[in-house]
């Protein structure tokens, strides 16, 4: 049996026919494996570049002012090299990368040049490692997608299967970077493909799982969540719900502002500094200058941070990915004197482990904040809310290569923590610890910038392993997404495409038709042909109604016999048969599909494709009681769809 199977597959390869679906699943596993190792290598590469550049210079800043200048110069020199590298070898590798992946899927059948993976690793690794204020998640998504596309092209798969492999590579990249396999699947489906089609899920899930298995063995996080040692209890008390909803509103405004600042900075830089190399140097020096001027250490630190600072000075908080700042914000806890007393009727502290509270000890990463220290902490955190989006924008405008996902997490964590500090100072009895608001803020800002609510919820949950906070996470993410969409319909990824004049409609955009009924669009006044009308009469009526591609043929008792399409009539007129001898009943398309006035246009679009017609009869009743009440034109449906899309924007 196995021998016959191998022989059959071999023959298909010899004929140039690749077994698509099965091979796609197999390749998805290999793409997940490759993306997992690529993510592990990428993280190690960034670490080594940091140790060789601004990390090494920062550790010696106390010796001489020259080392401070060296820290300032590192981002500028890195951006200069990266701008040259990407302009020379792969312009698609500049910037965040995810908009280019979306374009490849939507416009180019998923085809991504193989060299993108190599160039992106080098360009983004040097940008981030040398202090550029960008993230590594966007690059690894583009790297994984390039690996998936290359595999599909190598085995000559169909465009549909190549797109699935691109999404599988993106899922694998997210999974391996965050130790978040479920979030990788949702991100790839929601953001990259724009579809949750069942047939595409198996390869995507497989790639995500394999990549995470590699990460658990060779990656940065292994079996731990990205942000570990977080210990928060149930955060769904109804008295705190208003504060979470308010944070979602603020996060939505911040997310929309981040998008506007990102692309406005690029336009302004292009106008003021038209030469790419000058732009890279000037903007890089600004990033480095802000980095060395801003206080590196917060006013209150954890025990582990104290030990680390004694061994080595902390890195500038606005340079690089900035996960140290996020980690600090997530561990902010008020002291017990600030804790909210348990109210009657409130749920007991939530824990998946009933023995956890018996043996719980305060982790060394925990940052205890007394009320008198909260203002000092707020003064250190608040400027970062403005500086991080600005420096990310400058890094990308200067030609750097890196993602905007990590800056969104950074913005959310600092915004949430600052919001939590204000809430604790103003209304401590209605507030939770600032670290809880930092977690909620991450999800809310990511939901606002990417407009992928499911992805934002799951990725923050998997990064923090804090199911106790899932209710605030979900509530704030939804509010933030709605607010950001009200301000700008485009996400942080689609905005780049829109500014380039590319308006990409995804599969889920068709759902703009599901609330429009056939009765709202159908033609109610239309001509009717009798069965005995000859071809000359049909031509006369067709000329009187040029907007109709098809004409209905009705029996004497008012029943629909069929429809006559333009090609049916042309076929008769082009033949040797006299038009007077051909009747409408002879050439009518029998048993045509019909639609009901209460169907929506999404269902009607499916029926148009089923018979490849331009006009569908609209009927009510059943059996002998069926009667024709209108005609639905494909052109009218398309026109209504365009109107809905324009209103949506």
N, C-alpha and C positions, 0 to 999 in steps of 0.2 A: 504493500500500500504506500509506504513512504517513498519507495523508489519510483512508483508511478507518479506521485505528486511532484517529486523533484524533476522528473522528466518533463511533466506538463509545464511546470514553471520555466524550465530551460527553453522549451520550444517557444513559449511566449516571448522570452527575452530575445531569442534568435529572430523572431518575426518583428521585433521592435515594439511589442505590446507589453507594457508593464502592468501587472495586476494592481490597480490603483488603490482601493480601500485597504486591502490587507498590507500592502507595502507601505502605505502611509502610516499605519499604526506601528509597524516595525521601525520605520525611520523616525517616528516621533520618540520612541524610546532611545534611539541613538542620539537624536538631537538633544533630548533631556540630559543624557550622559555628557555630551560635549559641552552643553551650556553650564552644567553643574561644575565641571572642571574649569571652564572659562571664568565663571564667577569667582571661584576660589583663587585662581591665578590673578584675576583682576584686583581683588582685595589685597593680595600679597604684594602685587606690583605697586599699588597706591602707597602702601605702608613703606616700601623700600624707597620710593621717590621722596616721600615725606622725610624719612630719616636722612636722606642725602641732601635735601634742600632746606626748606624753611624750618623744618623740625630741628636739624642740626644747628642752624644759625640761631634759632630761638633759645636753645639751651645754653648758648654762650653770650647772650645779650648783656649779661652783667659784666663781662670782661671789657667790652669796648663798644663805643657807639657805631663802629664799623659793622658789627654784627646786626645791629638794629636796621641799618641801611640794607644789609643783605636780606633780611626778612622782607623788607619793603620791595626789594627788587625781584624776588623770586616769582611772584605771580606775573609780573610784567614780562620777564624773560620767557617764562613758560608759555604765556599767551602769544608772544611773538612767534615762538617756534611752532606752536600748535596751529596758529592761523596760517603759517606758511605750509605746514604739512597737509592740512585739509584742503587748502586751495590747490595744492599741487597734485594730490593723489585721490582725494575723495571729498568733494564739497558737502556731500550728504552727511558726513561724520561731524560737521560743525554743529554746534548748538545742542539741543536736548536729544534729538534722535527719534523720539516717538512720533512726531508729526510726519517724518519721512517714512516710517513704517506704515502708518495709516494710509498715506498716499500710495505706497507700493501695493497695499492690499486692495484699495478702492480703484486705482487707476491702471496699475501695471501688472495685473494678474499675480501679484505677490512676488514679483521678480526683484531681488536685491543683489547688487553686485557682491561677489564673494570677498573682494578686498575690503569691504566695509568693516567686517569683523576685526581684522588686524589693525586697520587704521584707527578704528574707534577705541580699541584697547589702549593703544599708544597715546592717542590724543587726549582722551579723557583721563587716563592714568596720570599723565604729566600735568594736566590742568589742575586736577584735584590734589594730587600729591604735592604740588608746588604752592598750594595755598589758594587756588581759585575757589570762589564761594559758590560751588555747585554740587550736585549730588551724583551718585554713581548708579542709581536705579535706572534712569533713562538710558544711559549707555549700555548697561547689561541687557536691557530689553532689546535694544537695536542689535547688539552682538548676537543674542540668542535668535532673534528673528532672521538675521543674515545667515546664521548657520542652518536654520530650518529651510530658508529659501534656496540656499546652495544645494542642500540635500535633494530637494524636490526637483531642481533643475538638472542635477546630475543623473537622476533616474528618470527623467523625461515624464514626470507626472503631469496630470492635467492642471489647469489654472486653479480649479477648485481645491485640489489636494495640496497644491503649493501654498495657497492661502492658509489652509489649516496648519501646515507645518510652520509657517511664519508665526501664527498665533501660538502654536505649541512651543516654539523657541522663546517667545515673549513670556509665556507662563513659566517656563523653566527658569528664565532669568530672574523673575520676581521671587519664585519659590526658593531658589538657591541664595539669593541676596538677603532675604528677610527671614529665612526658615519659615515660610508661609505658603505651603502648597495649595491650600484652598483659595487663598487670596490671589495666587497666581492664575488659577483657572478662571476665576471671576474677572480679573483684570483683562486677561487676554480676550475673553468673550465679550465683555462689556465695552472695552475701550478700543481694542485692536480690530476685532471682527465686526463688532456692532451687532452680534447675533448670538443667541443661545441655542442654535440648532443642535438637535440631539446627535446627528451624525458627526459633528465636529468635536463633541465633548470627549469621546474616548481617546483620541490622540493627544488632546490638550491635557487631559488628566494624567495620562501615562507619562508624558514628558515632565509635568510638574512633579510627579511622585519620584521619578528617577533622579531628577535634579536635586530634590531635597535629600534623597538617600546619599548622594555624593556629598552634599553639603554637610550632612551629619557626620561624615567620615573625614572630610578634608577641609570643610569650610570654617568660617570665622565663629559661627554660633554653636556648631555641633548640635547637641540636643536641647540647648537652652533657647528661650525666646530672645529676640534681638535686644530687648530691654528687660533684664531679669531682676530678681530680688524685690519686686514690687509687692507690697502687702497692704491691700485696701479691702475694706469690708463692703457690704451691700451699699450701693450708691443710688438706689431708686426711691428713696423716701420722698413722699409727695410734697413735703415742705421745701425740698431742694429743687424740685422740678422747674419752677420758674427761672431759677438761676441758670440751669442748663439750656433752657430754651433761649434765654437772653444771650448766652454765650454763642449759641448757634447763629443768632441774628448778627452779632458782632463779627463772628468768623466769616459769615457770608459777605459782609462788607469788606473785610480784610482780603478775602480771596479775590473778589472782583478788583480791588485796588492793586493787588499784586499783579494780576494779568495786565492791567492798564499800564502800570509802571514798567513792566518787563518789555512791552513792545514800544512804548513811548521812548524809553531809553535807547532802544536800538535805532529808532528813527532820528532822534536828536543827535546821537553819536555819528550816524552816517552823514548827517548834514554838516556838522561842525568839524568832523575829522574824516574827510573822504579817503585819505590814504590809509590802507589797512594796517601797515606796520606802525604808523604813528598812533593810530587808534589803539592798537594792542598795547603799546608801551604806556601811553597816558592813562588808559583805564586800568591797566594792571598796577601801575604805581598808586592810583587812588585806592584800589583794593588793599594793597600792602600797607599803605599809609594809615588807613582806618584800622587795619588789623593791629598794628603796633601801638596805636594811640589808645585803643579801648582797653579798660582794665581786664586783665586775663582771668582773675579769680573773683567769684561772687563773694559777698560779705560773709556768708555762712556756708561752710562746706561740710561734707560728710567725713567720717573717719578715714575711709579709703582714699578720698581726695586729698586729705591732709598728708597721708603717707606718700602718695604719688608726687605731690608738690615738693616734699622734702627731698625726693630723689631727683626730680626734674621739673623745671618750670612748666606750667600749663601752656598749651598752645593758644594763640589768639582766638577768641570765641567766635569771630565772624569769618575766619578763614577756614578753608577746607569744607568737609561735609558738615561738621558742627554737631555731631552726635553727642559729644561730651556735654554741650549745653542742654540738649534734649534730655539726656540722662539726668542731669542735675534738676531740671524742671519737673520731671516725672517723680522724683523722690522727695519733693518738698512736702513736709508734714507739719501741721501745727502741733504745738505741745499739748499735753493732756489737759492743761487748764483751759485751752481753747476748744476742747472737744465738745460736741453737741450732746447734751444729756439725752438719753433714750426716752422717747415720748411714748405714752400709752397708745397702743394700737399700731405703732411702727413695727416693721418686720425686724426680726432678729438679725444680727450680723450674718452675712451670707458667706458660705465657704463650701467648696466642693469636698473638702476633707474635714470630717467632724472632729478629728484629733488635732487639727492644725493650731487652734487657739491654745491648746494645752501646752504645746512645745514651741510656740512662736517666740522668736527673739528678734530684736530690732536689727535689721541688716546693716552692714557697715556703709552702704550707699545712702542710707536714709539721712535726710537733712531736716533736723528739728528746728522749727522756727517759733520763737517766742513772739508775742505781739509787738514788743518794742523793736524787734529785728525785721519785721515785715516791711516797713517803709524802706529800709536800706536795700533789702532784696528787690523790692519793686523798682527802686531807682536804678538798679543794675540791669534788670530784665527789660524794662519798658523801652529803652532805646534800641534794643536788639530787634524789637518788633518792626521797626522802621529800617534799621541798617541791613538786616539780612536780605530782604527782597531787593533793596537798592544795589547791594554788592553782587548779588546773583545776576541782576540785570546788567551791571557793568561788565561782569566776567563774560557773559554770553555776547554782549554787544561788542566786546573787544576781540572776538574771534575764538574764545575758549570753547571747549567741548565738555558738556556735562549736563546732568538732568535737573529738572525743576521739582521732582517729587520730594527729594530730601529737604530742599528749602521750604516746601509746603509743610512738611512735618515739623520743621524747625519753627516756622512762623506760628503754626498751630500750638506747639508746646509752649513757646514763650508768651504768646497771646493768652492762652488758657491759664498759665501759671500767674500771669499778671492780673488777669480777671479774678482768679481765685484769691489772690492776696487782697485785692480791693474788696471783694465780697466778705472775706474774713474780718477785715478791719471795720467794715460798715455794718454787716449783719451776721455776726458769727453764728448765731443760733439757727440761721437758715442756710448755712453754707457748709461745704465739705472741705477737706484738705486741698491746698492749692495743687498738689500733684494730680488729684482726680480731675480737676479742670484742665490740667495740661494734657492728660490723655484724651479727654473729650474734645479739647481744642484741636488736637492733631487730626482726629477723624473729621471734625467739622470743616477745617480749612482744606483738607484734601478733597472732601466731597464738593466743596465750592469751586476749587480750581479745576479739578478733572471732570466734575459733574458725573462722576461714577459713584453713586451712593453705596451700592453693594460692595464695591471694591474698597472704598474708604472704611466702611464698617469692619469688614473682615480683616483687612490688612493691619489695622490698629489693634484689633483684638488679638490676632496671632502674634504681633510684635510684642505685646505686653502680657499676654496670657492672663488677662483680667476680665473674666466673664462677669464678675460682680459689678462691673461698670457698664455692661452692655446696654442697659436701658438708656442712660444718658448719652452714650455714644450714638445710638440709633436716632434718638430725638434730635440731638444737635446737628448731626449730619444731614438729616432731612431738611431742617430749617435752613441751614447754611446753603444747601444746594438750591433751594427755592429762591432765596434772596439773591444769590449770585446769578442765577438764570434770569431773574427779573431785570438785573442791571445789564447783563450781556448774555446773549444766547449761546455764544461760543465758549467752549472750555479753553483751558490754557494751551491745549494741543491744537484744537481746531482754529483758534484765533490766528495762528501763524499761517494756516492754509487759507483762511478767509482774506487775510491781508495780501496774500499772493494772488488773489483772484480765483482760488479753487474752492468751490462750494460743493463739498462732498455730501451726498445723501446716502445714508446707510440703510440697512434693512429695516431697522426700527422706525425710520422716518415714514414708512408707508402707513404706520398707525395713525398718521394725521388724517387718514381716510376712514377710520373705523367709526367716527362719530357723524359722518355725513351719509345720509340715506339715499337710496336710489330715487325715491320720490322727490328729493330736493334738486335733482339734476336732469331727470328724464324729460323728453319732449312729449307733451300731451296732445298736440295737434300735429297730425301726420297724414300723408296720403295712404290710400289702401288700394291694392290691386285686386281685381276679380280674377278667378281662375281662368276665365276665357280670354282675358286681355292678351293681345298678341304683342310681339316684340316692338312694333312701331309705337304702340300705346305706352309700353313700358319706357321706351326712350323719351317720349314726350313728358311723361310724369317725372322721370329722372332729371330732365333738363329744368323743369320748374322747381325742383328741390335739390340743387347741387350740394347742399350741406349734408345730405343723407348718402351714406355709402351703401346702404341696403334698403330694400323696400319690402314691406310685409304683403303676403298674399293671403286674402281672407275668403272663406267660403261664404255661400249665400246666407247661412245662418249665423254669421259673425264669428266663426271659429278660425283660429290661425292655422293655415296650412303649412306655411314655411316662409322663408325670406329669400329674396333674390339679391345676390351680391353683384358688385360691378364686374368682377371677373367672369361670372356666369353669363351676364349679358354680352360682354365682349366676345366670349367664345362663340355665341350664337351668331353675332353680327359678322364675325370673321369667317364663318363657314359658308358653304354653297347653298344652304337651305334658305328659302325665302322667309324673311321676317314675319310675313303674314301667316305663315303656317306654324309658327312656334307660339305656344300659349304660355302664360305665366305659370300655370300648374305644372308644365313640363320641365321647367328649369329651376323651380323653387328648391331651395335646400330644405329637405324634410326634417322633421323632429329637431329643430334647432334648440339650443339651450335658451332658457328664458330666466329672468330674474324677477323677484318679487319687490314691490315698492318699499317694503320694510327691511330689505337687505341693505347692508352698508356697502360703500364703494370698494372696500378691501376685498370683500367676497366677489363683487362684480369684476374686479380686475383679474381674479383667478379664472372666472368663467370666460372672459375675453381670450385669455391664453389657451384655454382648453380646446376651442374650435377655431382659433385664429380668425375671428370675425371682427368687423369694425362697428357693428350694430347688434345690440341684444334686444329682443322683445321683452317688454315688461308686462307680466300677466298676473292676474289675481284669480282665486278659485282653484279648484282641482277637478280632474276628470272631465266630464261633460260640461261642467259649469265654468271651465276656464274661459277667460275673456281677456283680450288685449286692451291695455289701458295706456300704453306709452312705448317709446323707444329710447334706449340708452345708447349714446354714442361714445365710443372710446375717446374721441377728441375732447368731448365735454368733460369726461372723467379726468383726463390729463390736465385740462385747463383748471379744473377745480383743485386738483392736487397742487399745482403751482401756486394758486391763490392761497391755499392753506400754508404752504411753506413760507411764502412771503409774509403772511400775517404772523407766523411763528417767529420770524426774525424781527 
